[in-house]
Amino acid sequence: LKDNRDALVAAINRDYGSRSSFETLFTEYFVVLDGIRDAIRHLKGWMKPVKRHADPMMFPLARNRVIPQPLGVVGVIVPWNFPLNLSFAPLTAIFAAGNRAMVKMSENSAHLARLLVELAPKYFPADKLAFFEDGGGRGPAFSALPFDHLMFTGSGQTGRAVMASAARNLTPVTLELGGKSP
């Protein structure tokens, strides 16, 4: 992000047509950097096993703990309105948890998507992070892939279609619909 700040802001501006650089920096770029700093600060604590209560009447000699482990490959479907924030904020959590990610950008974020497709291999191997442009029916095909988890931000109508596609593979889905996460 830091190496390519100007290119990212310019790509978003081209996608919007005339979005202010100030708006992109303060509603997306700096928010993502702050999230990354927060994840780095808390990562060691998040990785520690957590002791849990075990009922001594049911399990007299048992000890119980939760050991955080990665899920695997997480798919992210990004909307058009805050494409940098809504792709890199989830990626921060995905990578902090030790997962890999595939990110499908919105068809309205074509310039940013092309830039991210070009830049990602310079920083991450293809099996760790891959960005995809939308178009040509990629949306439904992407949500039908057998991910270990799928994250979607967007409209309720599209969310229902994403859930239906993901259900064919029994893929767990996190939906954020119009600012509300059920």
C-alpha positions in Angstrom: 0.0 0.0 0.0 2.7 2.5 1.0 4.8 1.7 -2.1 1.9 2.3 -4.5 -0.2 4.9 -2.8 -0.3 7.4 -5.7 -1.1 4.7 -8.3 -3.9 3.2 -6.1 -5.5 6.7 -5.6 -5.2 7.4 -9.3 -6.8 4.1 -10.3 -9.7 4.7 -7.9 -10.1 8.3 -9.3 -10.2 6.8 -12.9 -12.9 4.3 -11.8 -15.0 7.0 -10.2 -14.4 9.6 -12.9 -13.6 12.4 -10.6 -13.2 11.3 -7.0 -11.1 13.5 -4.7 -7.7 12.1 -3.7 -8.4 13.5 -0.2 -11.6 11.4 0.0 -9.8 8.2 -1.1 -7.0 8.8 1.3 -9.2 9.5 4.3 -12.1 7.1 3.7 -10.0 4.2 2.5 -6.2 4.3 2.5 -5.5 5.6 6.0 -8.3 3.5 7.5 -6.7 0.3 6.0 -3.2 1.3 7.3 -4.7 1.9 10.8 -6.3 -1.6 10.6 -3.0 -3.2 9.6 -1.2 -1.4 12.5 -3.9 -2.6 14.9 -3.6 -6.2 13.7 0.2 -6.2 14.1 -0.2 -4.8 17.6 -2.7 -7.5 18.7 -1.6 -10.5 16.6 0.5 -12.2 19.3 -2.4 -12.1 21.7 -4.9 -13.4 19.1 -2.6 -16.4 18.4 -2.4 -17.6 22.0 -4.6 -20.6 23.0 -7.4 -19.6 25.3 -8.5 -21.8 28.2 -12.2 -22.6 28.4 -14.3 -24.0 31.2 -15.0 -27.7 31.2 -17.8 -28.9 33.5 -16.2 -31.0 36.2 -19.4 -33.0 36.7 -19.5 -34.1 33.1 -15.7 -34.3 32.4 -14.0 -34.6 35.8 -10.4 -34.7 34.6 -10.8 -32.7 31.4 -9.0 -29.5 30.4 -10.4 -27.4 27.6 -8.8 -24.8 25.3 -9.3 -23.1 22.0 -6.3 -23.1 19.7 -6.7 -20.6 16.8 -6.0 -22.1 13.4 -6.4 -20.9 9.8 -9.4 -21.8 7.8 -7.6 -22.1 4.5 -8.7 -20.1 1.4 -11.0 -17.2 1.9 -12.9 -15.6 -1.0 -13.7 -11.9 -0.8 -16.2 -10.2 -3.1 -15.6 -6.5 -3.1 -18.2 -3.8 -4.0 -17.6 -0.7 -6.0 -18.1 2.1 -3.4 -15.0 1.7 -1.2 -12.9 -0.8 -3.2 -9.6 -0.3 -1.4 -11.0 -0.4 2.1 -13.4 -3.3 1.4 -10.6 -5.4 -0.1 -7.7 -4.7 2.2 -9.5 -4.5 5.5 -10.7 -8.1 5.1 -7.3 -9.1 3.8 -5.7 -7.8 7.0 -7.9 -10.1 9.0 -7.5 -13.0 6.6 -3.7 -12.8 6.6 -3.6 -12.2 10.4 -5.4 -15.5 10.8 -2.9 -17.3 8.6 -5.3 -17.8 5.6 -4.9 -17.4 1.9 -7.2 -15.2 -0.2 -8.8 -14.7 -3.5 -10.4 -11.3 -4.1 -12.9 -10.5 -6.9 -13.2 -6.8 -7.5 -16.3 -5.0 -8.7 -16.9 -4.4 -12.4 -17.0 -0.7 -11.5 -13.5 -0.9 -10.1 -11.8 -2.0 -13.3 -8.7 0.3 -13.2 -8.0 -0.6 -9.5 -8.6 -4.3 -10.2 -6.1 -4.3 -13.1 -3.6 -2.5 -10.9 -4.0 -5.0 -8.0 -3.8 -7.9 -10.4 -0.5 -6.5 -11.6 0.9 -5.5 -8.2 -0.1 -8.5 -6.0 2.5 -11.0 -7.4 5.3 -8.5 -6.5 4.4 -8.8 -2.8 2.7 -12.2 -2.4 3.0 -15.6 -4.1 0.0 -16.5 -6.3 -1.0 -19.2 -3.9 -1.3 -16.7 -1.0 -3.1 -13.8 -2.7 -4.9 -13.5 -6.1 -7.0 -10.6 -7.3 -9.5 -11.0 -10.1 -11.3 -8.5 -12.3 -15.1 -8.8 -12.8 -16.9 -9.3 -16.0 -17.9 -12.1 -18.3 -19.9 -13.9 -15.6 -17.0 -14.1 -13.1 -19.2 -13.0 -10.2 -21.5 -16.1 -10.0 -18.6 -18.4 -10.9 -16.4 -16.9 -8.2 -19.0 -17.3 -5.5 -19.6 -20.9 -6.6 -16.0 -21.9 -5.9 -15.4 -24.2 -2.9 -13.8 -21.7 -0.5 -13.2 -22.5 3.2 -15.0 -19.2 3.8 -16.5 -16.4 1.6 -16.9 -12.7 2.5 -19.4 -10.6 0.6 -20.3 -6.9 0.9 -23.1 -5.5 -1.2 -26.8 -5.5 -1.8 -29.3 -8.0 -0.3 -30.4 -9.2 -3.7 -26.9 -10.1 -4.7 -26.2 -11.4 -1.3 -29.0 -14.0 -1.7 -27.4 -15.1 -5.0 -24.0 -15.4 -3.4 -25.4 -17.4 -0.5 -27.2 -19.8 -3.0 -24.0 -20.3 -5.0 -21.9 -20.9 -1.8 -24.5 -23.3 -0.4 -23.8 -25.7 -3.2 -20.4 -26.3 -1.6 -21.5 -25.8 2.0 -19.2 -22.8 2.1 -19.7 -20.6 5.2 -20.4 -17.0 4.2 -20.1 -13.7 6.0 -22.5 -11.2 4.5 -22.4 -7.4 5.0 -25.5 -6.1 3.4 -26.0 -2.4 3.0 -24.1 -1.5 6.2 -25.8 -4.3 8.2 -24.1 -7.5 9.0 -26.7 -10.1 10.1 
